């Protein structure tokens, strides 16, 4: 979970699920804002000391974005654009700090979850989208808290190594 692709892909997946119950106009503006944010921030070099902040911000954004699925009618236009700019910022930060520039292209297709999720919402099966979003929230909370817990075998070097 320490590479640049997986956290960004999970963030984009959470964004796709969150936008599924929104209007097509919100989709268009949100995806344009996401693309613009990624293009603007993909060339910015960040300090390597900010690595933990970048990962924590990405995981926190997954929680925030995943929780937007519980809004009654999905995020509106302003909310969708705000979520997209936030997702683009943190994904670009994580990829800049721990990945390669091409990792954005690898992670971006995860936002296409918006299509099957919207189909499920239109068919009245939004509970499946909420379950998937809750799973993403749980994974993000776990990944965000692991660096703050005592050493766990397999995650960080322990006293036996």
Secondary structure, 3 states (H helix, E strand, C coil): CCCHHHHHHHHHHHHHHHHCCCCHHHHHHHHHHHHHHHHHHCCCCCCHHHHHHHHHHHHHHHHHHHHHHHCCCCCCHHHHHHHHHHHHHHHHHHHHHHCCCCHHHHHHHHHHHHHHHHHHHHCCCHHHHHHHHHHHHHHHHHHHHHCCCCCCCCCCCCCCC
